[in-house]
Amino acid sequence: MARSPVWASRPRTRGLVLDLIRAARTISRVELATATGLTGATISEVVRELIGDGLVVEAGRGLPTGGKPRTLVQLNPVARYSVGVQLERNACVIVVVDLAGRPVARTAFHGVASMPPERALPLVAAQVDALLTTAGVDRGKVLGVGLVSYGPQDRGAGVLLTPQPTEEWYDHPVAPRLAEILDLPVLLDNDAAAAAIGEYWLGAVDPDSTYGCIYMATGIGGGVVVAGEVYRGSTSNTAEIGHISVDVHGEECSCGNVGCLENYAGPSAVVRQAAQTPDLARRLALDPAGEDFLTEFARIAAAANAGDPQARELVERSARYLGHAAVTVATLFDLDLVVLAGPSFTVAGSIYQAVVQDQLDRRLFARRAHSVRVVPSVNGSDAAAIGGAVLVLQSELVRGRHDEARPVPTGAGGTP
C-alpha cells in the first residue's frame, strides 16, 4: 500500500512534534494535533515512537476540561546530550548540555590561541573526553559537538576562513579534524549565531519573534533569528556587526573594511583607549603589552560600575557605538528584541543595556510602530558554548525543518 505524504516525511513530522514538546515543556496529544494540523492518529503514532526512543515521557494528566483529563508528555532531558565548544582568541569554554539544552557540566582553559591547530585540537578533544567522564554522561547518548568560533567560515567544509589567532588556523579543517579525534560528529558555526539560537531553545524569547543577538567576547559579532531559524544569508556569514563601518574615514581593519565597529567599541579597543589614559592605566594595573583583553576589559568594566569617571566614560563610549550598530541591525531586520550575550557583558552589561536601549528608543526608524527591548542573555558568558551544543540538538533532532549544515561526520575530510 502506498504511504501517505505524512509518513513519507516522517523525520520532518517527528522533528516538528519534538520541537513543539520542547517549546511547550508539557503538552497533550490533542494540543499537538491542533498546533500541527495533523490527525490525532498521526500524532499518537509519532508520540509513541518518540516515547519508544526514550526522547519523550508521559508527565501525568492535565487539568479537567469537562471530560477525561488529557495525558501530558514532555522531553526526557537525560535521553540525549550534546557538547558545545567555544573557541575564542584567548580562551576555550566547553559545556555539556542535556536534551532540554540545560548545562550539566562545564570547563574552561586558556592558551589555545598560542598553539597551532594540530596541537590545540587534541587538547580540546582531551578536555571534552574528561568532561564527559566527570559528568558521568554515557557517550552513546552524545549526539555530537557544536564547535563555535568567529568568522568568516565555511560551515559545510568545517574550516575557518580567517588567519586568527594565527595564520596556521586559516583554512584549517577544524571540524573534520576534531571529529576524527573525538569520534563524534562536529558542527562548525558562528559564535554569535549559536548564542542567538540558544535563547530560542531555552524558551527565553517568543518563538514567533524576530530578534537579534549582539555577542561580545574579544570581538563583536551578531546573529538574527526569525521564528526559531537563524538567518543565514548566502554563506552563513551574516550580521557581522563588528565589521559594520561606523567611520568611512576610519583606519583600515584587518578584514579589509575601514572604520569597523570592533575597532571603536570592542574590548580590545577599550583596553587600548584605557592604556592611553595614564592615570586609569596605572590605577587598574593594565598591561600595555598584554593580549588577554577579556581580563583587562573586565577590570575597566568593574571600575566603571564602581563609579570611576574615566572608566565609565570609556565603557559608555563603547556602548554608544554598539547602540549605533544595534539601530542599524534593528532597522534592517525590523527586530522585536535585542539580546546582549557573551563574556564581555558579564561585568558591564547593565551599562550597555541602558545605553543601547536609549539609542533604540530615540533613533529606530520603526519606533512609532513598535518598541525594541534590550535584554541580557539567559545563558550569560557561556551563551556561545551552550548555543553550539543547542545547534547540534536542533540539527540532529529537528531535522527536516532546517536548512542547517549537517554536522561533519566522524572521519570526514570535507563537506558532509
C-alpha positions in Angstrom: 0.0 0.0 0.0 1.3 3.5 -0.9 2.5 5.5 2.1 0.9 8.9 2.7 2.9 12.2 2.5 2.8 12.4 6.3 4.6 9.0 6.6 7.0 9.8 3.7 8.1 12.9 5.6 8.4 11.1 9.0 11.7 12.8 10.0 10.1 16.2 9.4 7.0 15.3 11.3 9.0 13.8 14.2 11.1 17.0 14.3 8.1 19.2 14.3 6.4 17.3 17.1 9.5 17.1 19.2 10.2 20.8 18.9 6.6 21.6 20.0 7.0 19.4 23.0 10.3 21.1 23.8 8.8 24.6 23.5 5.7 23.8 25.5 7.5 22.0 28.3 4.4 19.8 28.8 1.6 19.3 26.2 -1.1 16.9 25.4 -1.6 14.9 22.2 -4.8 16.8 21.4 -2.9 20.1 21.7 -0.1 18.7 19.5 -2.7 17.8 16.8 -4.2 21.3 17.0 -0.8 23.0 16.7 0.4 20.9 13.8 -2.8 20.3 11.9 -2.1 16.6 11.8 -4.6 13.9 12.7 -4.9 12.6 16.2 -3.9 9.1 14.9 -0.7 10.5 13.3 0.2 12.4 16.5 -0.4 9.3 18.6 1.9 7.2 16.4 4.7 9.8 16.4 4.5 10.3 20.1 4.5 6.5 20.6 7.7 6.4 18.5 9.3 9.2 20.5 8.5 7.5 23.8 9.9 4.3 22.4 13.1 6.1 21.5 13.3 7.4 25.1 13.1 11.1 23.9 9.7 11.8 25.4 8.0 10.6 28.6 4.4 10.9 29.9 4.1 13.5 32.6 0.8 12.9 34.3 -2.5 14.4 33.4 -3.7 18.0 32.7 -6.5 19.8 34.4 -10.0 18.6 33.7 -11.7 20.4 30.8 -15.1 18.8 31.1 -14.1 15.4 30.0 -11.4 12.9 30.8 -8.1 14.7 31.8 -5.6 14.6 29.0 -2.3 12.8 29.4 0.6 15.2 29.1 4.0 14.5 27.5 7.4 16.2 27.9 11.0 15.8 26.8 13.2 13.3 28.6 16.2 15.5 29.3 18.6 12.7 30.1 17.8 10.8 26.8 20.4 12.7 24.8 23.3 15.1 25.3 25.5 17.3 23.2 28.7 19.2 23.6 29.4 22.9 22.9 32.9 24.2 22.4 33.5 27.9 22.1 36.9 28.5 20.6 37.9 32.1 21.4 41.1 34.0 20.7 42.2 33.9 24.3 40.2 31.0 25.8 38.2 27.9 25.2 34.9 27.1 27.0 33.3 23.6 26.9 29.8 22.7 28.1 27.8 19.5 28.1 24.0 20.0 27.8 21.1 17.7 28.1 18.2 17.3 25.6 16.5 20.4 27.1 19.6 22.5 26.5 20.4 22.8 30.2 24.1 22.7 31.1 25.2 19.7 33.1 29.0 20.2 33.1 31.4 23.0 32.1 35.2 23.7 31.9 37.3 26.5 30.5 41.0 27.0 29.9 43.4 29.4 28.3 46.3 29.0 25.9 44.6 27.8 22.8 45.5 31.0 20.9 49.2 30.4 21.3 49.1 26.9 19.8 48.9 25.8 16.2 45.6 23.9 15.4 47.4 20.5 15.3 48.3 21.0 19.0 45.2 22.8 20.1 42.5 20.5 18.8 43.9 17.4 20.5 43.9 19.4 23.7 40.3 20.5 23.2 39.3 16.8 22.5 41.0 15.7 25.7 39.1 18.2 27.7 35.8 17.1 26.1 36.6 13.5 26.9 37.5 14.4 30.5 34.3 16.5 31.0 32.0 13.7 29.7 33.7 11.3 32.1 33.5 13.6 35.0 29.8 14.3 34.3 29.1 10.6 34.0 27.5 11.0 30.6 27.0 7.9 28.5 29.0 8.6 25.3 26.4 6.6 23.4 23.9 9.3 24.2 26.0 12.2 22.9 24.7 13.4 19.5 27.8 15.4 18.6 29.8 18.6 19.2 29.0 22.1 18.3 32.3 24.0 17.6 31.6 27.7 17.6 34.1 30.5 16.8 34.4 33.8 15.0 34.1 34.2 11.2 34.2 34.1 8.4 33.7 30.4 8.0 32.9 27.7 5.5 30.4 25.8 7.6 29.9 23.0 5.1 33.6 22.1 4.9 34.2 22.9 8.6 37.0 25.4 8.1 37.8 28.9 9.4 38.5 31.5 6.8 40.4 33.8 9.0 44.1 34.0 10.0 43.2 34.4 13.6 44.6 33.8 16.1 47.5 32.9 13.8 48.0 32.2 10.1 48.1 28.5 10.8 44.3 28.5 11.5 43.4 29.9 8.1 41.6 27.2 6.0 42.4 24.5 8.6 39.8 21.8 8.7 38.9 22.3 12.3 35.6 20.4 12.4 36.7 17.3 10.4 39.9 17.1 12.5 38.1 17.4 15.8 35.5 14.9 14.6 38.3 12.4 13.8 40.0 12.8 17.1 36.8 12.6 19.2 35.0 10.0 17.0 31.9 12.2 17.3 30.1 14.3 14.6 31.2 18.0 14.8 29.3 21.0 13.5 31.1 24.3 13.0 29.1 27.5 13.4 29.4 31.2 14.2 29.6 32.0 18.0 27.1 34.9 17.7 24.6 32.8 15.7 24.9 30.0 18.3 24.3 32.4 21.2 21.3 33.7 19.4 19.6 30.3 18.9 20.4 29.2 22.4 17.9 31.9 23.6 15.2 30.3 21.5 15.8 26.7 22.5 15.7 27.6 26.2 12.4 29.4 25.8 13.7 32.9 26.6 12.1 34.5 23.6 8.8 34.5 21.8 9.2 31.6 19.3 7.5 33.6 16.6 9.6 36.7 17.1 12.4 38.2 15.0 15.3 39.1 17.3 18.9 39.9 17.1 21.9 38.9 19.3 24.9 41.1 19.9 27.7 38.9 21.0 30.8 40.4 22.6 33.8 38.4 23.7 37.2 39.6 22.5 35.5 40.8 19.3 31.9 41.7 18.4 29.5 39.5 16.4 25.9 39.4 15.7 23.1 37.0 14.8 19.5 37.2 13.7 16.8 34.6 14.4 13.4 34.6 12.6 10.7 32.3 14.1 13.3 30.0 15.5 15.5 29.9 12.4 18.9 31.6 12.2 19.0 33.9 9.2 21.9 32.5 7.2 22.3 34.6 4.0 24.3 33.0 1.2 27.2 31.6 3.2 26.1 31.9 6.8 28.4 34.8 7.4 25.6 37.2 8.4 25.1 40.1 10.8 28.8 40.5 11.4 28.1 43.9 13.1 31.7 44.1 14.4 32.7 44.9 10.8 30.0 47.4 10.1 31.7 50.7 9.3 31.0 53.4 11.8 33.5 55.8 10.3 34.0 56.0 6.5 37.3 57.9 7.1 38.5 55.5 9.7 41.6 53.3 9.7 41.6 50.1 7.6 40.6 47.0 9.5 42.3 43.6 9.2 39.1 42.4 7.5 39.6 44.9 4.6 36.9 47.4 5.5 37.5 50.8 7.1 36.3 52.2 10.4 34.9 48.9 11.7 32.8 49.0 14.9 35.0 46.5 16.6 38.0 48.9 16.4 36.0 51.5 18.3 33.8 49.6 20.7 35.3 46.1 21.1 37.1 45.1 24.4 40.5 45.4 22.8 39.7 48.9 21.6 38.5 49.9 25.1 41.7 48.4 26.6 43.9 50.3 24.1 42.0 53.6 24.9 42.4 52.9 28.7 46.2 52.3 28.2 46.4 55.8 26.6 44.9 57.3 29.8 47.9 57.1 32.1 46.0 57.7 35.4 43.5 55.0 34.7 46.0 52.5 33.3 48.1 52.9 36.5 45.1 52.6 38.9 43.9 49.4 37.2 47.4 48.0 36.7 46.8 47.4 33.0 49.4 45.7 31.0 50.1 47.7 27.8 51.8 44.7 26.2 49.2 42.1 27.3 46.9 40.2 24.9 44.3 39.0 27.5 41.8 41.6 26.5 38.9 39.9 28.3 40.6 40.1 31.7 41.8 43.7 31.1 38.4 44.8 29.9 36.7 43.2 32.9 38.9 45.4 35.2 37.8 48.5 33.3 34.2 47.5 33.4 34.3 46.8 37.1 35.9 50.3 37.7 33.1 51.8 35.6 30.5 50.1 37.7 32.2 51.3 40.8 32.0 54.9 39.7 35.4 55.6 38.2 34.6 58.5 35.8 37.4 57.8 33.3 36.5 54.1 33.1 32.8 54.9 32.9 33.4 57.3 30.0 35.3 54.7 28.0 32.6 52.0 28.6 29.7 54.4 27.8 31.5 55.5 24.6 31.8 51.8 23.6 28.1 51.3 24.4 27.1 54.3 22.2 28.9 52.8 19.2 27.3 49.5 19.9 23.9 51.2 20.1 24.6 52.7 16.7 25.1 49.2 15.3 22.0 47.9 17.1 19.9 50.6 15.5 21.3 49.6 12.1 20.6 45.9 12.5 17.1 46.6 14.0 16.3 48.8 11.1 17.5 46.3 8.5 15.6 43.3 10.1 12.7 45.1 11.9 13.7 43.3 15.2 11.4 42.8 18.2 14.2 42.2 20.6 18.0 42.6 21.0 19.8 40.1 23.3 23.2 41.0 24.7 25.4 37.9 25.1 29.0 37.0 25.8 31.6 37.3 28.5 32.3 41.0 27.9 28.8 41.8 29.0 29.2 39.9 32.3 30.5 42.9 34.3 29.3 45.9 32.4 26.1 44.5 30.9 23.8 46.9 32.8 25.7 49.9 31.3 25.5 48.6 27.8 21.8 47.6 28.2 20.8 51.1 29.3 22.8 52.9 26.6 21.8 50.6 23.7 18.1 50.8 24.9 18.3 54.6 24.8 19.7 54.6 21.3 17.0 52.3 20.0 14.2 54.3 21.8 15.4 57.6 20.2 16.7 56.6 16.8 15.0 53.5 15.5 13.1 54.1 12.2 10.1 52.0 13.3 10.0 53.2 16.9 6.5 54.7 16.4 5.3 51.3 15.1 6.8 49.2 17.9 9.5 49.3 20.6 12.5 47.0 20.7 13.6 45.7 24.1 17.2 45.1 25.0 17.8 42.2 27.4 20.7 40.2 28.8 21.2 36.6 27.6 19.8 33.9 29.8 23.0 31.9 29.2 25.4 34.6 30.4 29.0 34.4 29.5 28.7 30.8 28.2 26.0 31.8 25.7 28.0 30.8 22.6 29.2 27.4 24.0 25.6 26.5 25.1 24.3 27.7 21.8 26.8 25.5 20.0 25.5 22.4 21.8 21.9 23.5 21.1 22.7 23.8 17.4 23.6 20.1 17.5 20.4 19.2 19.2 18.4 21.2 16.7 20.3 19.8 13.7 20.0 16.1 14.9 16.6 16.1 16.4 14.6 18.6 14.4 16.0 17.7 11.1 13.7 18.4 8.1 12.7 21.7 9.5 16.1 23.4 9.0 18.5 24.1 6.1 21.4 23.9 8.6 24.7 22.4 7.6 24.8 18.9 8.9 27.5 18.0 11.5 30.7 16.8 9.9 30.6 13.0 10.5 33.5 11.2 12.2 36.4 10.6 9.9 35.1 13.1 7.3 37.6 15.2 5.4 35.3 17.6 3.6 31.7 18.7 3.0 29.3 16.2 4.6 
